[in-house]
Amino acid sequence: MNKTADINDIRKLFPALEQSVNSKKLVYLDNGATAQKPQQVTDLVNLMNSGINGNIHRAVHELSSKTTELYENSREEVMLFLNAAHREEIIFTSGTTAAINLVAASFGDKFLKRGDAVLISEAEHHSNIVPWQLICEKKGALLKVLPVDDCGHWRMDMLDALLDENVKIVSVSHVSNVLGLINPVEELISMAHSRGIPVMVDGAQSVVHLNIDVQKMDCDFFVFSGHKLYGPTGTGVLYGKRELLEEMPPWMGGGDMVETVTFEKTTYAPLPLKFEAGTPNFIGAAALARAVMFVNSLDKEFTQKQEHAVVNFMVEELSKIEGLKLYGTQGDRISLFSFTIDGVHPADLAMIMDKMGIALRSGQMCAEPLMRRYGVEAMLRASFAVYNTLEEAEYFITSLKRAIKMLS
Ligand code: PMP
């Protein structure tokens, strides 16, 4: 099948991009928060909600067979997408946050004890901080932090000392939702593994922009959210190496995750169901496979070229704006840019730009410690997706200059 290599063809698949906002054609640059959905994703959700609906795994009737097949095929699709070795290594969750909480609670319950430590980085989303704090508090373990330098890069020179014998797991983002830099996860993983320490990679931002191969990366866990990958909200994935997942206790108890239940003792279902208690979002999971198929249908060379063009243009143009500070500089990055402007509040700018039809993110970006690291209370973020054009980037820069003038 021919892969799509034309941005107008891509845009046609996204009805949301047709709309006007504040009487202006929408320029949607808040993809780091959530992406718009292609028609094939919403069509499947509608189709299932309006008929192909029966609870999975539980019944012999036709509708249940159909949804079960869609759900399990989706697992297969995600397995291939991540290049996981086994289908039971793919656990469906409600998102990145749920997946991290699952690992923190389950892995932490089994492997953390008083005096142990968990290592994260200074550039984590709250979702990759708080779950670890919760389990560390419970277990009397310590949360250690790998700092970032002024450009936003991990202080790799400090890693050796930080990875001491107390560290039982490392959990870091592949790409920070603020800095947009592609972190050297493979180097970190290899250092951690040489000390027998497993690593979880938060792929919420990277999975949309980079090719992910969990076997090549050799991460022990990889997590992402469906809604940032052009899929439905309330969906997500935890990939985990089978041997590790098998050793970990269930997180939530309920239907579908059990083998036999008596009041005295319950035995658990094998992977992946051990970690999928209760009725999952099977419609969402099936539609997530459609989103993955959409991503697979794109010409990778074309999308990468397009992304490089946007990155080069944005970095160059942002650097020309007086008083603008971009966070995350020097090095490979995705098309996500957070910045501040001297004397102008990001929220005011975001509001004015909304009036110009441009959707941006402003605030603490769910990364308060990183805001503190750079001594700011808030930032403004523009994040691009495969359907954003270079013309939109140009319109963004012109509008930003106009907005700054209006506020200064
Ligand atoms: N980690 C990162 C790096 C993110 O960007 C996000 C979403 N902004 C999350 C975790 C949390 O994802 P979700 O809210 O979909 O669970």
Residues whose N, C-alpha, C, O or C-beta is under 5 A from the ligand:
A	BS01	PMP	G32 G95 T96 T97 A98 H125 S127 S173 V175 S176 N177 D202 A204 Q205 S225
